[in-house]
Amino acid sequence: MNECFPDKAQIAREILAYLSAHPNAQDTLDGIVQWWLRKRKSDQHTTIVKEVLGDLVTQGLIEKIRIEGQTPYYQLRHKYKK
């Protein structure tokens, strides 16, 4: 059976809506897929979410935080936090 995946714009809207409701939230790619976007979960979806997160970082809307020895995590850019 073919799965219907949302487009990148829809995923970006869902991530930004989550961050709007939870401005201090931060999580890894896997956490975002599992908890923020839990309605849809698959290996292909994770790949798309990773691309969307990269786009949102490039646009300056979210930050990717890297700490040596830890999995990178994402959060709303500080200037957008309440």
DRENTORKOL-3810 file (N, C-alpha, C; in nm, 4 decimals):
REM DRENTORKOL-3810
@n.u->0.0843; n.v->-0.1175; n.w->0.0000; ca.u->0.0000; ca.v->0.0000; ca.w->0.0000; c.u->0.0892; c.v->0.1243; c.w->0.0000
@n.u->0.0582; n.v->0.2205; n.w->-0.0835; ca.u->0.1329; ca.v->0.3461; ca.w->-0.0886; c.u->0.0900; c.v->0.4374; c.w->0.0244
@n.u->0.1897; n.v->0.4967; n.w->0.0909; ca.u->0.1594; ca.v->0.5926; ca.w->0.1966; c.u->0.1590; c.v->0.7320; c.w->0.1377
@n.u->0.0749; n.v->0.8169; n.w->0.1883; ca.u->0.0692; ca.v->0.9556; ca.w->0.1427; c.u->0.1408; c.v->1.0416; c.w->0.2468
@n.u->0.2489; n.v->1.1034; n.w->0.2036; ca.u->0.3268; ca.v->1.1850; ca.w->0.2953; c.u->0.2934; c.v->1.3319; c.w->0.2744
@n.u->0.2881; n.v->1.4081; n.w->0.3826; ca.u->0.2619; ca.v->1.5520; ca.w->0.3687; c.u->0.3796; c.v->1.6197; c.w->0.3007
@n.u->0.3533; n.v->1.7320; n.w->0.2381; ca.u->0.4636; ca.v->1.8035; ca.w->0.1748; c.u->0.5471; c.v->1.8736; c.w->0.2811
@n.u->0.6630; n.v->1.9187; n.w->0.2381; ca.u->0.7559; ca.v->1.9831; ca.w->0.3318; c.u->0.6947; c.v->2.1066; c.w->0.3965
@n.u->0.6185; n.v->2.1831; n.w->0.3208; ca.u->0.5578; ca.v->2.3042; ca.w->0.3761; c.u->0.4633; c.v->2.2695; c.w->0.4915
@n.u->0.3885; n.v->2.1603; n.w->0.4776; ca.u->0.2963; ca.v->2.1186; ca.w->0.5834; c.u->0.3732; c.v->2.0773; c.w->0.7091
@n.u->0.4813; n.v->2.0037; n.w->0.6904; ca.u->0.5628; ca.v->1.9620; ca.w->0.8054; c.u->0.6237; c.v->2.0847; c.w->0.8729
@n.u->0.6728; n.v->2.1784; n.w->0.7933; ca.u->0.7298; ca.v->2.3015; ca.w->0.8510; c.u->0.6245; c.v->2.3757; c.w->0.9317
@n.u->0.5030; n.v->2.3847; n.w->0.8794; ca.u->0.3943; ca.v->2.4521; ca.w->0.9540; c.u->0.3672; c.v->2.3801; c.w->1.0863
@n.u->0.3683; n.v->2.2473; n.w->1.0842; ca.u->0.3422; ca.v->2.1713; ca.w->1.2067; c.u->0.4536; c.v->2.1934; c.w->1.3099
@n.u->0.5770; n.v->2.1945; n.w->1.2655; ca.u->0.6892; ca.v->2.2186; ca.w->1.3571; c.u->0.6806; c.v->2.3588; c.w->1.4155
@n.u->0.6556; n.v->2.4577; n.w->1.3311; ca.u->0.6471; ca.v->2.5964; ca.w->1.3791; c.u->0.5256; c.v->2.6171; c.w->1.4684
@n.u->0.4164; n.v->2.5478; n.w->1.4403; ca.u->0.2986; ca.v->2.5567; ca.w->1.5274; c.u->0.3300; c.v->2.4974; c.w->1.6645
@n.u->0.4011; n.v->2.3854; n.w->1.6654; ca.u->0.4396; ca.v->2.3249; ca.w->1.7930; c.u->0.5270; c.v->2.4211; c.w->1.8720
@n.u->0.6247; n.v->2.4818; n.w->1.8045; ca.u->0.7136; ca.v->2.5751; ca.w->1.8726; c.u->0.6424; c.v->2.7026; c.w->1.9150
@n.u->0.5416; n.v->2.7415; n.w->1.8424; ca.u->0.4618; ca.v->2.8578; ca.w->1.8827; c.u->0.3872; c.v->2.8284; c.w->2.0131
@n.u->0.3363; n.v->2.7066; n.w->2.0238; ca.u->0.2641; ca.v->2.6666; ca.w->2.1452; c.u->0.3584; c.v->2.6329; c.w->2.2601
@n.u->0.4818; n.v->2.5930; n.w->2.2270; ca.u->0.5812; ca.v->2.5516; ca.w->2.3267; c.u->0.7147; c.v->2.6189; c.w->2.2944
@n.u->0.7264; n.v->2.7495; n.w->2.3138; ca.u->0.8451; ca.v->2.8232; ca.w->2.2689; c.u->0.9770; c.v->2.7807; c.w->2.3319
@n.u->0.9736; n.v->2.7128; n.w->2.4435; ca.u->1.0976; ca.v->2.6674; ca.w->2.5072; c.u->1.1299; c.v->2.5213; c.w->2.4764
@n.u->1.0518; n.v->2.4603; n.w->2.3873; ca.u->1.0741; ca.v->2.3204; ca.w->2.3520; c.u->1.2060; c.v->2.3051; c.w->2.2768
@n.u->1.2680; n.v->2.1920; n.w->2.2974; ca.u->1.3882; ca.v->2.1555; ca.w->2.2231; c.u->1.3937; c.v->2.0042; c.w->2.2177
@n.u->1.4377; n.v->1.9512; n.w->2.1024; ca.u->1.4444; ca.v->1.8061; ca.w->2.0901; c.u->1.5319; c.v->1.7674; c.w->1.9725
@n.u->1.5678; n.v->1.6404; n.w->1.9694; ca.u->1.6460; ca.v->1.5846; ca.w->1.8597; c.u->1.5527; c.v->1.5541; c.w->1.7427
@n.u->1.6106; n.v->1.5191; n.w->1.6296; ca.u->1.5306; ca.v->1.4799; ca.w->1.5139; c.u->1.4349; c.v->1.3674; c.w->1.5512
@n.u->1.4865; n.v->1.2643; n.w->1.6161; ca.u->1.4006; ca.v->1.1519; ca.w->1.6532; c.u->1.2898; c.v->1.1932; c.w->1.7494
@n.u->1.3222; n.v->1.2798; n.w->1.8435; ca.u->1.2208; ca.v->1.3281; ca.w->1.9375; c.u->1.1138; c.v->1.4099; c.w->1.8685
@n.u->1.1540; n.v->1.4914; n.w->1.7727; ca.u->1.0572; ca.v->1.5735; ca.w->1.6991; c.u->0.9620; c.v->1.4837; c.w->1.6219
@n.u->1.0172; n.v->1.3826; n.w->1.5550; ca.u->0.9321; ca.v->1.2900; ca.w->1.4799; c.u->0.8395; c.v->1.2139; c.w->1.5744
@n.u->0.8938; n.v->1.1678; n.w->1.6864; ca.u->0.8149; ca.v->1.0857; ca.w->1.7791; c.u->0.7112; c.v->1.1655; c.w->1.8572
@n.u->0.7465; n.v->1.2861; n.w->1.9034; ca.u->0.6588; ca.v->1.3581; ca.w->1.9952; c.u->0.5888; c.v->1.4782; c.w->1.9329
@n.u->0.6599; n.v->1.5579; n.w->1.8551; ca.u->0.5992; ca.v->1.6779; ca.w->1.7988; c.u->0.5089; c.v->1.6436; c.w->1.6813
@n.u->0.5478; n.v->1.5438; n.w->1.6043; ca.u->0.4753; ca.v->1.5061; ca.w->1.4829; c.u->0.4256; c.v->1.3629; c.w->1.4935
@n.u->0.3809; n.v->1.3240; n.w->1.6072; ca.u->0.3503; ca.v->1.1830; ca.w->1.6321; c.u->0.2373; c.v->1.1271; c.w->1.5475
@n.u->0.1607; n.v->1.2123; n.w->1.4820; ca.u->0.0524; ca.v->1.1627; ca.w->1.3968; c.u->0.1065; c.v->1.0796; c.w->1.2815
@n.u->0.2246; n.v->1.1152; n.w->1.2339; ca.u->0.2832; ca.v->1.0451; ca.w->1.1200; c.u->0.4236; c.v->0.9996; c.w->1.1585
@n.u->0.4502; n.v->0.8724; n.w->1.1378; ca.u->0.5807; ca.v->0.8218; ca.w->1.1761; c.u->0.6219; c.v->0.7106; c.w->1.0807
@n.u->0.7342; n.v->0.7295; n.w->1.0161; ca.u->0.7919; ca.v->0.6264; ca.w->0.9311; c.u->0.9358; c.v->0.6659; c.w->0.9016
@n.u->1.0127; n.v->0.5725; n.w->0.8501; ca.u->1.1516; ca.v->0.6028; ca.w->0.8175; c.u->1.1602; c.v->0.7112; c.w->0.7102
@n.u->1.0738; n.v->0.7043; n.w->0.6099; ca.u->1.0764; ca.v->0.8051; ca.w->0.5043; c.u->1.0369; c.v->0.9411; c.w->0.5615
@n.u->0.9423; n.v->0.9424; n.w->0.6520; ca.u->0.8993; ca.v->1.0677; ca.w->0.7135; c.u->1.0155; c.v->1.1324; c.w->0.7887
@n.u->1.0955; n.v->1.0533; n.w->0.8574; ca.u->1.2104; ca.v->1.1057; ca.w->0.9312; c.u->1.3068; c.v->1.1767; c.w->0.8366
@n.u->1.3288; n.v->1.1208; n.w->0.7205; ca.u->1.4170; ca.v->1.1828; ca.w->0.6215; c.u->1.3619; c.v->1.3180; c.w->0.5769
@n.u->1.2328; n.v->1.3244; n.w->0.5536; ca.u->1.1695; ca.v->1.4495; ca.w->0.5115; c.u->1.1772; c.v->1.5529; c.w->0.6234
@n.u->1.1510; n.v->1.5117; n.w->0.7467; ca.u->1.1576; ca.v->1.6032; ca.w->0.8605; c.u->1.2991; c.v->1.6586; c.w->0.8751
@n.u->1.4001; n.v->1.5747; n.w->0.8551; ca.u->1.5390; ca.v->1.6210; ca.w->0.8627; c.u->1.5641; c.v->1.7304; c.w->0.7595
@n.u->1.5132; n.v->1.7123; n.w->0.6383; ca.u->1.5272; ca.v->1.8138; ca.w->0.5335; c.u->1.4557; c.v->1.9434; c.w->0.5728
@n.u->1.3362; n.v->1.9309; n.w->0.6277; ca.u->1.2588; ca.v->2.0482; ca.w->0.6688; c.u->1.3319; c.v->2.1226; c.w->0.7807
@n.u->1.3847; n.v->2.0502; n.w->0.8772; ca.u->1.4586; ca.v->2.1146; ca.w->0.9862; c.u->1.5785; c.v->2.1912; c.w->0.9305
@n.u->1.6481; n.v->2.1320; n.w->0.8352; ca.u->1.7595; ca.v->2.2014; ca.w->0.7711; c.u->1.7145; c.v->2.3297; c.w->0.7031
@n.u->1.6000; n.v->2.3237; n.w->0.6360; ca.u->1.5447; ca.v->2.4436; ca.w->0.5714; c.u->1.5109; c.v->2.5512; c.w->0.6740
@n.u->1.4498; n.v->2.5106; n.w->0.7853; ca.u->1.4114; ca.v->2.6073; ca.w->0.8891; c.u->1.5348; c.v->2.6693; c.w->0.9548
@n.u->1.6420; n.v->2.5910; n.w->0.9683; ca.u->1.7672; ca.v->2.6451; ca.w->1.0215; c.u->1.8230; c.v->2.7474; c.w->0.9228
@n.u->1.8258; n.v->2.7121; n.w->0.7951; ca.u->1.8763; ca.v->2.8023; ca.w->0.6913; c.u->1.7971; c.v->2.9327; c.w->0.6876
@n.u->1.6671; n.v->2.9237; n.w->0.7094; ca.u->1.5812; ca.v->3.0426; ca.w->0.7105; c.u->1.5962; c.v->3.1242; c.w->0.8385
@n.u->1.6659; n.v->3.0698; n.w->0.9363; ca.u->1.6886; ca.v->3.1426; ca.w->1.0612; c.u->1.5735; c.v->3.1368; c.w->1.1592
@n.u->1.4810; n.v->3.0424; n.w->1.1395; ca.u->1.3660; ca.v->3.0328; ca.w->1.2294; c.u->1.3933; c.v->2.9449; c.w->1.3507
@n.u->1.4762; n.v->2.8442; n.w->1.3323; ca.u->1.5128; ca.v->2.7574; ca.w->1.4431; c.u->1.6646; c.v->2.7435; c.w->1.4467
@n.u->1.7145; n.v->2.6907; n.w->1.5570; ca.u->1.8584; ca.v->2.6693; ca.w->1.5742; c.u->1.8860; c.v->2.5205; c.w->1.5885
@n.u->1.9983; n.v->2.4782; n.w->1.5336; ca.u->2.0474; ca.v->2.3428; ca.w->1.5559; c.u->2.1628; c.v->2.3558; c.w->1.6538
@n.u->2.1483; n.v->2.2943; n.w->1.7694; ca.u->2.2470; ca.v->2.3032; ca.w->1.8758; c.u->2.3300; c.v->2.1752; c.w->1.8761
@n.u->2.4609; n.v->2.1936; n.w->1.8665; ca.u->2.5526; ca.v->2.0789; ca.w->1.8686; c.u->2.6402; c.v->2.0882; c.w->1.9928
@n.u->2.6396; n.v->1.9821; n.w->2.0693; ca.u->2.7256; ca.v->1.9710; ca.w->2.1862; c.u->2.8069; c.v->1.8434; c.w->2.1674
@n.u->2.9376; n.v->1.8552; n.w->2.1801; ca.u->3.0263; ca.v->1.7414; ca.w->2.1555; c.u->2.9809; c.v->1.6188; c.w->2.2335
@n.u->2.9730; n.v->1.5071; n.w->2.1636; ca.u->2.9363; ca.v->1.3809; ca.w->2.2260; c.u->2.7874; c.v->1.3595; c.w->2.2417
@n.u->2.7055; n.v->1.4548; n.w->2.1963; ca.u->2.5607; ca.v->1.4422; ca.w->2.2092; c.u->2.4941; c.v->1.4548; c.w->2.0720
@n.u->2.3745; n.v->1.4025; n.w->2.0631; ca.u->2.2951; ca.v->1.4160; ca.w->1.9415; c.u->2.2498; c.v->1.5608; c.w->1.9299
@n.u->2.2645; n.v->1.6224; n.w->1.8119; ca.u->2.2195; ca.v->1.7614; ca.w->1.7957; c.u->2.0695; c.v->1.7729; c.w->1.8242
@n.u->2.0303; n.v->1.8888; n.w->1.8730; ca.u->1.8879; ca.v->1.9133; ca.w->1.8961; c.u->1.8489; c.v->2.0468; c.w->1.8350
@n.u->1.7210; n.v->2.0653; n.w->1.8216; ca.u->1.6648; ca.v->2.1837; ca.w->1.7565; c.u->1.5766; c.v->2.2588; c.w->1.8541
@n.u->1.5759; n.v->2.3908; n.w->1.8385; ca.u->1.4909; ca.v->2.4760; ca.w->1.9215; c.u->1.4600; c.v->2.6031; c.w->1.8439
@n.u->1.3616; n.v->2.6751; n.w->1.8919; ca.u->1.3263; ca.v->2.8044; ca.w->1.8335; c.u->1.4413; c.v->2.9003; c.w->1.8535
@n.u->1.4712; n.v->2.9805; n.w->1.7534; ca.u->1.5777; ca.v->3.0801; ca.w->1.7708; c.u->1.5422; c.v->3.1726; c.w->1.8849
@n.u->1.6402; n.v->3.2117; n.w->1.9614; ca.u->1.6174; ca.v->3.2935; ca.w->2.0808; c.u->1.5369; c.v->3.4197; c.w->2.0521
@n.u->1.5587; n.v->3.4833; n.w->1.9398; ca.u->1.4868; ca.v->3.6083; ca.w->1.9131; c.u->1.3369; c.v->3.5863; c.w->1.8951
@n.u->1.2940; n.v->3.4604; n.w->1.8724; ca.u->1.1521; ca.v->3.4324; ca.w->1.8560; c.u->1.0868; c.v->3.3800; c.w->1.9829
@n.u->1.1671; n.v->3.3523; n.w->2.0858; ca.u->1.1111; ca.v->3.3021; ca.w->2.2111; c.u->1.0405; c.v->3.4140; c.w->2.2851
@n.u->0.9368; n.v->3.3774; n.w->2.3564; ca.u->0.8588; ca.v->3.4745; ca.w->2.4336; c.u->0.9265; c.v->3.5053; c.w->2.5642
END
